[in-house]
Amino acid sequence: MGLAAAALVLAPGVASAQSATANLNVPPQAGHGSVSDINARRGALLTQMRSQPDNLELAFEYAALSSQVGDLEGAISTLERMLIFAPDLARLKLELGALYFRLGSYETARGYFDGVLQLPNIPPDMKSQANLYLGIINEKTETSSLHGSVALGVRYQTNANDGVRGDFVLPDPFLELDQSAFAKADTNGFVAGQFHYRYILPSQGDAFDVNLLTYGSLYSDLHQNNTLLGELTFGPDFNLGRFGMYNSDLSIYGILGGVALDGDTYQSSIGAGAKLGKIFDAMNRGELRFEYRYLDYEDTDFRPTASDRTGNRYDVSGYFQHAFNDRFSVFGFVDAARHVAVVDFQTFWEVSGSIGLNYAFDSPIAGLPGRWTATISGGVLRRDFDEPDPDFVVSSGRKERDTEAFVYGGLTVPLANKWALQTGVSYRNVDSNYDIYSFDSVGVSFAVAKRF
């Protein structure tokens, strides 16, 4: 295969290492200072490949360096020629699938990943990566569709009303705190729904998304906590591949929401948001969001000063997820918010962050199909108000400062036909320099959920 193989390996798409930066398919991943070094190494590899056209390690290194400087087509043409020498090599097909994925050629990428899974005795990590990529490709190439989930469950909380601890004493001995302000345990039933509709637009890769989040709960004793909540977001999602930002999208959306407590309207909201999403590869994805909401609170007999919170809220948040394989992943979330209320003492800054992990494992019960998924997460939130509350006896001229922490553990057990059992245990602690707002609570929940 001497001259023929050499001619294939040294075809123009590969031999132009020195001028590759003039024909990049995607922005370079390497810094400007290292691009010249990488291209120098590519030139040296090209010299070696002339005499060793069937050397897979040289081809893999050349393709990896080409990918770093954004020359994906150069990387692809190199590896596809290696299929002549190793047509059934799982690593080769996996790398080619990943490169076509980065280019946004999802159906070609799918063919390579399917080819990996059809090979015998492939390493578990390669099988895991192929499955992760195929899952994302299915998500990216879906037609207009409706997906969602509904959960029906029960929850017990040791402090269902976020009440003060039983040992709290007002600083003024002549004042007495109403008993309804103290912590009370209660049980509630709930139903929660998440619905997502995507309409594929004629322009390639673009879509119009509609998302609806709903929640309702009924409490056994604390009826003032009975909740009905809904939020609707809707707007276009643009594929940024047309600008060379492959596997990236920009969503612009409107926001409508409302909350009712014990049958009375408590809050209504209207706003808009923007999301920049990026799938880096099968293992890593992230997003940045900016959201604005006008929040309108209404006074009720039980909450006569709720309207003081009416105002504008601005949120900037980020989310990142890394999958080690198709069983184990970690995630993190950060958010910074500014709420500007009609009164200064209800205006605040808020910063929060959380981290967590998901681990899927084989069912320990032979009669139950699918993997069980364990979730552990935790986070903190800090809220700083602009001015002291002039009507609050415990303020003593101090601005309110709240620090909240939580931990959560959950288990999802899949049943047949997209049904699942979901259990969760949580602990929440709020520490405030306004002692009346300091409390903690333990929650336990159990639900039956259906995906569609």
C-alpha positions, 0 to 999 in steps of 0.5 A: 500500500506504499505509494497509494496510501502515501498519496491518500495521507498526503492529500491537500486537506492534510498537507496544508498544516502551514496554512491551516490557520487561514482556513479554520472551521471553528475558532481555535481552542488554543491561545494565540501564543500557542497556535504557532507552536501547535502548527510547527508540531503539525508540520513535524508530524506531517513529515513523519506521516509521509514515511509512516502512513499507517501509523495511527498514533501519529494520525491521532496526534495530528488530528488532536492538534488540528482540532485545537487550532480549529481545523476540524476538517483537517482532523476529520480527513486525517482520521477518515483515511486511517479507516483504510488501515483500521476500519473496526477501531473503536477509538477511531470511530469515536474520535470521528463522531466527536469531530463531526459533532463539533461541526454540527453534522449530527447525522454523520456523527450518529453513524460513527457512534452507532458504529462504535456500539456495534463493535464487539468488546469495546471498552466501557468508557468508550461505550459510555461516551458514545451513548452520551453523544447519541443522547445529545444528538437525539435531543438536538435533532428532535422534531416538533414535540411535547415532553414533560413529567408530572409527579404526585406525592406527599411531603412532611416538614418539621417546620412547614411555616418557616416559623421561629424556634420555640426558644425565641424571646422578643427583646421587649418583655412587654411584647408577645409574639403571636403563636402562629409565628412559631415553628409548626410541623405539617404534612402536605400533598402536592402535584408538580408538572414540567412541560416542554413544547418545541416547534422546529422552525424552517431555518436549520437548527432554530426552534420555538420553545414553550415551557410551563412549570406548575406546582400545587400543594394542600396542607393538612393544618396550615391552610394559609400555605396552600399553594398554586404556582405556575410560570410560562416561558416562551420564545425562539431558540437560535442555533449559533452554528451559522456564526461558527459557534457550533453546538451553541444556542441563544434563547430569547424568551418572555416570562409570565407567572403567578402564585396564589396562597390559600386561594388569594392571589399573592404574586404575579410576574411578567418579564423576559430572559436570554440564555446562552447554552453550549455543549462542549462535548458529550461530557460537558455542557453549560449555560448563562442566563439573564432574566428580568421580572416585574413582581407584583405582590398583593396584600391579604388578611394573613399577609397585610404588608406583602405589597411592600415587596413589589418591584423589579428583580434582575438575575444573572446565573450560570450552570455547568454539568460534567459527566464522567461517564453515563452513570456519574455526573456533577453539576454546579449553579451560581446566581446573583440577583438584585431586587428593587422593591417599592420600599428600601427595606425590602430592597436587597442583593442576593448571591447563591450557589449550589453543587451536586452529583448524580449517580446511576446504578443497576437496580438491586431488585431483579423485577424492576428495570433500569438504573436507579439514580441517587442525587446529592446536592447542597448550597448556600444563599446570602441576602443583604437588605439595603435599609433597616426595617423601620416597623420591626421591633427586633431590627434595632437599626440594623439592616437585615442579613440572611444566610441560608444553607441546604442539603438534599438527598434523593433517589429515583427508582424507574418503573415500567412505561416511564413511571418512577418512584421518587423519594427525597430528604432535605435539611434547610437552615436560615440564620438571620441577624433578625433572630425572628427570621432564623429557623431550620427544617427537615423535609421528607417526600415521596412521589410517583412520577410519569414522564412522557 
